[in-house]
Amino acid sequence: MSINKRKVKTYAKLISIGLLVLLVLIFMASNRERVMIKFLVWDWQLPLFGLIFLTAILGIFIFLVCRKIMNVVNEFRQIRREEKSHQNLVQEITKQVRDNKST
């Protein structure tokens, strides 16, 4: 009897997700008190766990947006480097052609 590694990994992931969900439910049950949020002219009341989750989701969103911006900037820099390399190559070839014509 051989052990199917794929099934073991799948079951390990399912068990991990189940434990994570259980921990989140325990966290939610222990942080139910309502807190007041004031932002500019708006006031909200929501459970503490809701505030923590909203803050975490906002942080993840900001991280993903910043990472995407950095990827675009890095791609732009790479394109600029390649463009400069091509320009230098064209200049070298042009110089060689001129030198060959003059000799």
C-alpha positions as CSV (number, residue, x, y, z in Angstrom):
1,M,0.0,0.0,0.0
2,S,1.5,3.3,-1.1
3,I,0.8,6.6,0.4
4,N,-0.6,9.2,-2.0
5,K,1.3,12.4,-1.2
6,R,-1.3,14.5,-3.0
7,K,-4.1,13.2,-0.7
8,V,-2.0,13.7,2.4
9,K,-1.2,17.3,1.3
10,T,-4.9,17.9,0.6
11,Y,-6.0,16.6,4.0
12,A,-3.3,18.6,5.7
13,K,-4.6,21.7,4.0
14,L,-8.2,21.0,5.0
15,I,-7.2,20.3,8.6
16,S,-5.2,23.5,8.7
17,I,-8.1,25.6,7.2
18,G,-10.5,24.0,9.7
19,L,-8.2,24.9,12.7
20,L,-7.9,28.4,11.3
21,V,-11.6,28.8,11.1
22,L,-12.0,27.5,14.6
23,L,-9.5,29.9,15.9
24,V,-11.2,32.8,14.1
25,L,-14.5,31.8,15.6
26,I,-13.0,31.7,19.1
27,F,-11.5,35.1,18.5
28,M,-14.8,36.5,17.3
29,A,-16.6,35.1,20.3
30,S,-14.1,36.6,22.8
31,N,-14.1,40.1,21.1
32,R,-17.8,40.9,20.8
33,E,-17.9,44.2,22.7
34,R,-18.9,47.1,20.6
35,V,-16.5,50.0,20.0
36,M,-17.2,53.5,18.8
37,I,-15.3,54.7,15.6
38,K,-15.2,58.4,14.8
39,F,-13.9,59.5,11.4
40,L,-14.4,63.1,10.4
41,V,-18.1,63.6,10.7
42,W,-19.2,60.0,10.8
43,D,-19.7,57.8,13.9
44,W,-19.9,54.0,13.8
45,Q,-20.3,51.3,16.3
46,L,-19.2,47.8,15.5
47,P,-17.8,44.8,17.3
48,L,-14.1,44.8,18.1
49,F,-13.5,41.7,15.9
50,G,-15.1,43.6,13.0
51,L,-12.8,46.5,13.4
52,I,-9.7,44.3,13.6
53,F,-10.8,42.4,10.5
54,L,-11.6,45.6,8.5
55,T,-8.2,47.0,9.5
56,A,-6.4,43.8,8.4
57,I,-8.3,43.7,5.1
58,L,-7.5,47.4,4.5
59,G,-3.8,46.7,5.3
60,I,-3.7,43.7,2.8
61,F,-5.4,45.9,0.1
62,I,-2.8,48.7,0.6
63,F,0.0,46.1,0.5
64,L,-1.3,44.6,-2.7
65,V,-1.7,48.0,-4.4
66,C,1.8,49.1,-3.4
67,R,3.3,45.8,-4.6
68,K,1.5,46.2,-8.0
69,I,2.8,49.8,-8.2
70,M,6.4,48.6,-7.5
71,N,6.0,45.8,-10.1
72,V,5.0,48.4,-12.7
73,V,7.9,50.7,-11.7
74,N,10.4,47.8,-11.9
75,E,9.0,46.8,-15.4
76,F,9.4,50.5,-16.5
77,R,13.0,50.6,-15.2
78,Q,13.8,47.3,-17.0
79,I,12.3,48.7,-20.3
80,R,14.4,51.9,-19.9
81,R,17.6,49.8,-19.3
82,E,16.8,47.7,-22.4
83,E,16.1,50.9,-24.4
84,K,19.5,52.4,-23.3
85,S,21.3,49.2,-24.2
86,H,19.7,49.2,-27.6
87,Q,20.6,52.8,-28.2
88,N,24.2,52.1,-27.2
89,L,24.3,49.1,-29.6
90,V,22.9,51.2,-32.4
91,Q,25.5,53.9,-31.7
92,E,28.3,51.3,-31.8
93,I,27.1,49.8,-35.0
94,T,26.7,53.3,-36.6
95,K,30.2,54.1,-35.5
96,Q,31.6,50.9,-37.0
97,V,29.8,51.5,-40.3
98,R,31.2,55.1,-40.5
99,D,34.7,53.8,-39.7
100,N,34.4,51.1,-42.4
101,K,33.2,53.7,-44.9
102,S,36.1,56.0,-44.2
103,T,38.8,53.3,-44.6
